[in-house]
Amino acid sequence: MSDTAGQSRSVLFRSLVMAALVMLAASFLLPFGWQLAASLTTNADIDLVSRTMWPGDVRWSNFAAAFDRVPLGVYFFNSILVAGWVTILQVITSAMAAFAFSRISWPGRDRVFLLYLATMMIPGAVLMVPNFAIILKLNMYNSYSGLIIPAAFSAFGTFLLRQFMITIPTSLDEAATIDGAGYWRLFWDVILPLTRPGLITLAIFAFIGNYSSFFWPLVLIKSENLRTLPIGLLAFSDDYGTDIPLLMAASLMAMIPLVVLFVLFQKHLVRGIQMGAVKG
């Protein structure tokens, strides 16, 4: 009887835990449900959506109307272009810097790395004014280069990839050197392939972070044809109010690239984070 009672308590406990997890997941999905319902209604029925989580008059045409209201396609192109280039450059520069900090011995290397890492402690708002002044001096204001180049270097990315590289056995370096490999061949043919999970993880973080960037493009971009999605969504608000259904429809469409990216690379992302945590 005691075994049966114990099994019953175990089943009951697992059921309660599962029910709690389902409720927690539903609470996370609730804002997206409201967003979807709001994107299918009218401004007059927004209060109805807030009460019932269901649009009074379903209007799928809101998604097409969002493109008619603002040049949403241009904003999509700009966001993907900028985020794509920043991701590529961040992965390249971070990998090369991490290789120099982990596989090459030179005087003061660890001290320089600590100083480089300390830049992560500086709030972004503090650097906004000097960065903007530099951009003006370089004539990169209101341009793609002004959005891409300042974000092409990442202390976090260097730290992340260094944690992967320092765990790779140094015997591989010695074997490659005996075969006549220089630093570039060692980096490209030996170290970089073994750091693939970290590269994918960094690429995902870099793309998501720059695709969603708001404050720097807001400060830097003046022309409408250079606006990214987070800035372009402001066009749905004017002196007469905010067109909430069209704004929600545009926001849902803006999320699609991020959702697709996560679905395609979620296994690599989880494995990269796990490996970095264990190895680091």
Contacts in CASP RR format, 6 or more apart in sequence:
PFRMAT RR
TARGET T0000
AUTHOR 0000-0000-0000
METHOD contacts of the structure
MODEL  1
MSDTAGQSRSVLFRSLVMAALVMLAASFLLPFGWQLAASLTTNADIDLVS
RTMWPGDVRWSNFAAAFDRVPLGVYFFNSILVAGWVTILQVITSAMAAFA
FSRISWPGRDRVFLLYLATMMIPGAVLMVPNFAIILKLNMYNSYSGLIIP
AAFSAFGTFLLRQFMITIPTSLDEAATIDGAGYWRLFWDVILPLTRPGLI
TLAIFAFIGNYSSFFWPLVLIKSENLRTLPIGLLAFSDDYGTDIPLLMAA
SLMAMIPLVVLFVLFQKHLVRGIQMGAVKG
33 53 0 8 1.000
34 49 0 8 1.000
34 50 0 8 1.000
34 53 0 8 1.000
35 248 0 8 1.000
35 251 0 8 1.000
35 252 0 8 1.000
36 248 0 8 1.000
36 252 0 8 1.000
37 49 0 8 1.000
37 53 0 8 1.000
37 54 0 8 1.000
37 55 0 8 1.000
38 46 0 8 1.000
38 49 0 8 1.000
38 55 0 8 1.000
38 244 0 8 1.000
38 245 0 8 1.000
38 248 0 8 1.000
39 62 0 8 1.000
39 63 0 8 1.000
39 245 0 8 1.000
39 246 0 8 1.000
39 248 0 8 1.000
39 249 0 8 1.000
39 251 0 8 1.000
39 252 0 8 1.000
40 55 0 8 1.000
40 58 0 8 1.000
40 59 0 8 1.000
40 60 0 8 1.000
40 62 0 8 1.000
40 245 0 8 1.000
40 249 0 8 1.000
41 48 0 8 1.000
41 49 0 8 1.000
41 55 0 8 1.000
41 56 0 8 1.000
41 57 0 8 1.000
41 58 0 8 1.000
41 59 0 8 1.000
41 245 0 8 1.000
42 57 0 8 1.000
42 59 0 8 1.000
42 245 0 8 1.000
43 243 0 8 1.000
43 244 0 8 1.000
43 245 0 8 1.000
45 55 0 8 1.000
45 56 0 8 1.000
45 57 0 8 1.000
46 244 0 8 1.000
46 245 0 8 1.000
48 54 0 8 1.000
48 55 0 8 1.000
48 56 0 8 1.000
49 55 0 8 1.000
49 56 0 8 1.000
59 245 0 8 1.000
62 245 0 8 1.000
62 246 0 8 1.000
62 249 0 8 1.000
63 249 0 8 1.000
63 252 0 8 1.000
63 253 0 8 1.000
65 246 0 8 1.000
65 249 0 8 1.000
66 72 0 8 1.000
66 236 0 8 1.000
66 246 0 8 1.000
66 249 0 8 1.000
66 250 0 8 1.000
66 253 0 8 1.000
67 73 0 8 1.000
69 235 0 8 1.000
69 236 0 8 1.000
69 243 0 8 1.000
69 246 0 8 1.000
70 232 0 8 1.000
70 235 0 8 1.000
70 236 0 8 1.000
70 250 0 8 1.000
71 224 0 8 1.000
71 225 0 8 1.000
72 250 0 8 1.000
72 253 0 8 1.000
74 224 0 8 1.000
74 225 0 8 1.000
74 227 0 8 1.000
75 227 0 8 1.000
75 228 0 8 1.000
75 229 0 8 1.000
75 231 0 8 1.000
75 232 0 8 1.000
75 233 0 8 1.000
76 229 0 8 1.000
76 253 0 8 1.000
76 254 0 8 1.000
78 144 0 8 1.000
78 226 0 8 1.000
78 227 0 8 1.000
78 228 0 8 1.000
78 229 0 8 1.000
79 211 0 8 1.000
79 228 0 8 1.000
79 229 0 8 1.000
79 230 0 8 1.000
79 254 0 8 1.000
80 211 0 8 1.000
80 257 0 8 1.000
81 144 0 8 1.000
82 144 0 8 1.000
82 147 0 8 1.000
82 148 0 8 1.000
82 210 0 8 1.000
82 228 0 8 1.000
83 206 0 8 1.000
83 207 0 8 1.000
83 209 0 8 1.000
83 210 0 8 1.000
83 211 0 8 1.000
84 207 0 8 1.000
84 210 0 8 1.000
85 144 0 8 1.000
85 148 0 8 1.000
85 152 0 8 1.000
86 147 0 8 1.000
86 148 0 8 1.000
86 151 0 8 1.000
86 152 0 8 1.000
86 206 0 8 1.000
86 207 0 8 1.000
86 210 0 8 1.000
87 203 0 8 1.000
87 206 0 8 1.000
87 207 0 8 1.000
87 210 0 8 1.000
89 148 0 8 1.000
89 149 0 8 1.000
89 152 0 8 1.000
89 153 0 8 1.000
90 151 0 8 1.000
90 152 0 8 1.000
90 153 0 8 1.000
90 154 0 8 1.000
90 157 0 8 1.000
90 202 0 8 1.000
90 203 0 8 1.000
90 206 0 8 1.000
91 199 0 8 1.000
91 202 0 8 1.000
91 203 0 8 1.000
91 206 0 8 1.000
93 152 0 8 1.000
93 153 0 8 1.000
93 154 0 8 1.000
93 158 0 8 1.000
94 153 0 8 1.000
94 154 0 8 1.000
94 157 0 8 1.000
94 158 0 8 1.000
94 160 0 8 1.000
94 161 0 8 1.000
94 202 0 8 1.000
95 161 0 8 1.000
95 187 0 8 1.000
95 192 0 8 1.000
95 195 0 8 1.000
95 199 0 8 1.000
96 187 0 8 1.000
97 116 0 8 1.000
97 158 0 8 1.000
98 157 0 8 1.000
98 158 0 8 1.000
98 159 0 8 1.000
98 160 0 8 1.000
98 161 0 8 1.000
98 162 0 8 1.000
98 164 0 8 1.000
98 165 0 8 1.000
98 195 0 8 1.000
99 165 0 8 1.000
99 183 0 8 1.000
99 187 0 8 1.000
99 191 0 8 1.000
100 106 0 8 1.000
100 109 0 8 1.000
101 109 0 8 1.000
101 112 0 8 1.000
101 113 0 8 1.000
101 116 0 8 1.000
101 158 0 8 1.000
101 162 0 8 1.000
102 162 0 8 1.000
102 165 0 8 1.000
102 166 0 8 1.000
103 165 0 8 1.000
103 173 0 8 1.000
103 186 0 8 1.000
103 187 0 8 1.000
103 191 0 8 1.000
104 183 0 8 1.000
113 162 0 8 1.000
116 155 0 8 1.000
116 158 0 8 1.000
117 155 0 8 1.000
117 159 0 8 1.000
119 155 0 8 1.000
120 155 0 8 1.000
120 156 0 8 1.000
120 159 0 8 1.000
128 215 0 8 1.000
128 216 0 8 1.000
128 219 0 8 1.000
131 150 0 8 1.000
132 219 0 8 1.000
132 220 0 8 1.000
135 141 0 8 1.000
135 146 0 8 1.000
135 150 0 8 1.000
135 220 0 8 1.000
140 146 0 8 1.000
140 149 0 8 1.000
141 220 0 8 1.000
141 222 0 8 1.000
142 220 0 8 1.000
142 221 0 8 1.000
142 222 0 8 1.000
142 223 0 8 1.000
142 226 0 8 1.000
143 226 0 8 1.000
144 226 0 8 1.000
146 220 0 8 1.000
147 216 0 8 1.000
147 217 0 8 1.000
147 220 0 8 1.000
147 221 0 8 1.000
147 228 0 8 1.000
150 216 0 8 1.000
151 210 0 8 1.000
151 213 0 8 1.000
151 216 0 8 1.000
154 202 0 8 1.000
154 206 0 8 1.000
156 205 0 8 1.000
157 202 0 8 1.000
157 205 0 8 1.000
157 206 0 8 1.000
160 198 0 8 1.000
160 201 0 8 1.000
160 202 0 8 1.000
160 276 0 8 1.000
161 195 0 8 1.000
161 198 0 8 1.000
161 199 0 8 1.000
161 202 0 8 1.000
163 276 0 8 1.000
163 279 0 8 1.000
163 280 0 8 1.000
164 194 0 8 1.000
164 195 0 8 1.000
164 197 0 8 1.000
164 198 0 8 1.000
164 275 0 8 1.000
164 276 0 8 1.000
164 279 0 8 1.000
165 191 0 8 1.000
165 195 0 8 1.000
166 280 0 8 1.000
167 279 0 8 1.000
167 280 0 8 1.000
168 191 0 8 1.000
168 194 0 8 1.000
168 195 0 8 1.000
172 190 0 8 1.000
172 191 0 8 1.000
173 186 0 8 1.000
173 190 0 8 1.000
176 182 0 8 1.000
176 185 0 8 1.000
176 186 0 8 1.000
176 189 0 8 1.000
176 190 0 8 1.000
177 186 0 8 1.000
181 189 0 8 1.000
181 190 0 8 1.000
192 199 0 8 1.000
197 268 0 8 1.000
197 271 0 8 1.000
197 272 0 8 1.000
197 275 0 8 1.000
197 276 0 8 1.000
198 272 0 8 1.000
198 275 0 8 1.000
198 276 0 8 1.000
200 265 0 8 1.000
200 268 0 8 1.000
200 269 0 8 1.000
200 272 0 8 1.000
201 268 0 8 1.000
201 269 0 8 1.000
201 272 0 8 1.000
201 273 0 8 1.000
204 261 0 8 1.000
204 262 0 8 1.000
204 265 0 8 1.000
204 268 0 8 1.000
204 269 0 8 1.000
207 261 0 8 1.000
208 258 0 8 1.000
208 261 0 8 1.000
211 229 0 8 1.000
211 257 0 8 1.000
211 258 0 8 1.000
212 230 0 8 1.000
212 258 0 8 1.000
213 228 0 8 1.000
213 230 0 8 1.000
214 230 0 8 1.000
214 231 0 8 1.000
217 227 0 8 1.000
217 228 0 8 1.000
217 230 0 8 1.000
217 231 0 8 1.000
218 230 0 8 1.000
218 231 0 8 1.000
221 227 0 8 1.000
221 228 0 8 1.000
221 231 0 8 1.000
229 254 0 8 1.000
233 247 0 8 1.000
233 250 0 8 1.000
233 251 0 8 1.000
233 254 0 8 1.000
236 242 0 8 1.000
236 243 0 8 1.000
236 246 0 8 1.000
236 247 0 8 1.000
236 250 0 8 1.000
237 243 0 8 1.000
237 247 0 8 1.000
262 269 0 8 1.000
END
